[in-house]
Amino acid sequence: MSASSRTCRYLLYFANEHIEFKIAELKSLASLYNIKLDLHEACIDKKDPFLVVDLPSEDGAIQIMSRTLLVRSAYELWGQGKSHEEMYRNLAAFHTDRMAPYFSANTTFKIMVESFNKTITQKEKVQRIEELPQDILKFEGKVNLKNPVHIFTLMEYYGHVGTTPPDKPLAVYFGRWICDGQRDKISYFNLQKRHFIANTTMDPGLSLIMSNLARVKQNSLVFDPFVGTGSLLVSAAHHGAYIIGTDIDYLLLHAKSKPSRARQKKRASDESVQANFGQYRLESQYLDVLVADASCHKLWRPMIHFDAIITDPPYGIREGAKRVGKDAEDEEKSSLQDEFPKRIPRLRDYHLSDIFLDLLDFSAKHLQMHGRLVYWLPVDRLDYKEENLPSHPCLQLIANCEQVLNSKVSRRLITMEKVREFQENGGMTARVEVDHYQDATFRERYFRPTNLTNDEDN
Ligand SMILES: C[S@@+](CC[C@H](N)C(=O)[O-])C[C@H]1O[C@@H](n2cnc3c(N)ncnc32)[C@H](O)[C@@H]1O
């Protein structure tokens, strides 16, 4: 067996932002590329920026890095320890045949020293490099600081961000840098530079993570039933998907709603969801966005199946979620109905639990087998329990990550996979054990004063 085909150990260095999604994203990308991934349980701490993994090959690491938003950099791990001495001992045990090519006199290299949660001086960095065991690291090539062929990193970890760093590092790693992840896409898709946005446009980092969790790939067909300005679909299209969306809001989809940018008085005539795809040269992936109420439209024939459904349903923080409903008790007439009589229907409340039950029912019917649904679920942190998540006999829960919004509420990024064919008369419907939005809407829970105790709440 050649050195390059042996399973090898890699160090993944994660960004701190959105770190709560790191394992879910990594596992999804490994399964997207069919890569066997072994996580070293000892290093799995939700907040740790470092994770040691075994992968069958460097190609696998490169594939994962070609998609990940959360991993900053990947390194072939040559040595690790709780101290420099322990790291040197492990370095001595690393395969010499793996190291040898990088020591060649015909190549160039540089060694970087990085520290996490503590600043170390340039002088200390040089000292750390000089202390590295030269009987193991037998570099014969030339040092090239500007443009080396190979880069090695000595990494010192001093605890989570916000904790007081100890004098000595908690962990020390030495590895060969392989490549960086896709963090640069966050600024590429920056909302400040995006042509058409609204108040609820999803941040590009989270949108790309959702597309990764959904295992979107070249030529996937991806649907967002609550499409808004299409931010989630921009990410899916960037990953090669053909995209389609629906939204109940005619004014928003036609960019006739009030602008959300502070200094903008009127929407420009060329603002639209489609224009965003043009901005990123993704027009070829854009199928359409349609005005439709997710709770009742009959757009899709039974044979239509999506590879992924990714969505951020309305939670009603700014205003309650709505569905089309004439002559209902809670029917509302919008002042805009006079201006757009044929476009703005009468609306009624769309109860939050119903939104999620409808979403799961729809996904069970219209996902391909092994297709994924990725959506945000708002929860009250006090009464959240995993067993109360909406469920469906055709959908298996794959990942469930919390993003805290304030001390009382959070939203959970839920990933589900279709694992059973849907049968129309098979009693296959979505259910939720406890309807947590019965007594108080999510909006009420979101704005509830913090000093209330549990008892006062009841
Ligand atoms: C949180 S926003 C989605 C934002 C979107 N991800 C983006 O990046 O712009 C929720 C969207 O759901 C839409 N919506 C609310 N009720 C709906 C319904 N019954 N059917 C379809 N869309 C609905 C709202 O108009 C809003 O645009």
PDBQT file of the ligand as one rigid body, heavy atoms in Angstrom, charges set to zero:
ROOT
HETATM    1  C1  LIG A 501     -37.972  34.452   7.226  1.00  0.00    +0.000 C 
HETATM    2  S1  LIG A 501     -38.595  34.941   5.696  1.00  0.00    +0.000 S 
HETATM    3  C2  LIG A 501     -37.558  34.109   4.562  1.00  0.00    +0.000 C 
HETATM    4  C3  LIG A 501     -36.369  34.926   4.161  1.00  0.00    +0.000 C 
HETATM    5  C4  LIG A 501     -35.566  34.311   3.080  1.00  0.00    +0.000 C 
HETATM    6  N1  LIG A 501     -34.879  33.108   3.528  1.00  0.00    +0.000 N 
HETATM    7  C5  LIG A 501     -34.545  35.298   2.532  1.00  0.00    +0.000 C 
HETATM    8  O1  LIG A 501     -33.349  35.029   2.596  1.00  0.00    +0.000 OA
HETATM    9  O2  LIG A 501     -34.944  36.377   2.091  1.00  0.00    +0.000 OA
HETATM   10  C6  LIG A 501     -40.084  34.102   5.612  1.00  0.00    +0.000 C 
HETATM   11  C7  LIG A 501     -40.850  34.348   4.319  1.00  0.00    +0.000 C 
HETATM   12  O3  LIG A 501     -42.030  33.559   4.349  1.00  0.00    +0.000 OA
HETATM   13  C8  LIG A 501     -43.025  34.258   3.637  1.00  0.00    +0.000 C 
HETATM   14  N2  LIG A 501     -44.335  33.694   4.031  1.00  0.00    +0.000 N 
HETATM   15  C9  LIG A 501     -45.075  33.936   5.136  1.00  0.00    +0.000 A 
HETATM   16  N3  LIG A 501     -46.184  33.206   5.128  1.00  0.00    +0.000 NA
HETATM   17  C10 LIG A 501     -46.161  32.468   3.989  1.00  0.00    +0.000 A 
HETATM   18  C11 LIG A 501     -47.014  31.497   3.411  1.00  0.00    +0.000 A 
HETATM   19  N4  LIG A 501     -48.190  31.162   4.005  1.00  0.00    +0.000 N 
HETATM   20  N5  LIG A 501     -46.655  30.919   2.257  1.00  0.00    +0.000 NA
HETATM   21  C12 LIG A 501     -45.490  31.270   1.620  1.00  0.00    +0.000 A 
HETATM   22  N6  LIG A 501     -44.656  32.196   2.110  1.00  0.00    +0.000 NA
HETATM   23  C13 LIG A 501     -44.965  32.773   3.283  1.00  0.00    +0.000 A 
HETATM   24  C14 LIG A 501     -42.829  35.699   4.053  1.00  0.00    +0.000 C 
HETATM   25  O4  LIG A 501     -43.392  36.576   3.097  1.00  0.00    +0.000 OA
HETATM   26  C15 LIG A 501     -41.301  35.793   4.121  1.00  0.00    +0.000 C 
HETATM   27  O5  LIG A 501     -40.774  36.278   2.928  1.00  0.00    +0.000 OA
ENDROOT
TORSDOF 0
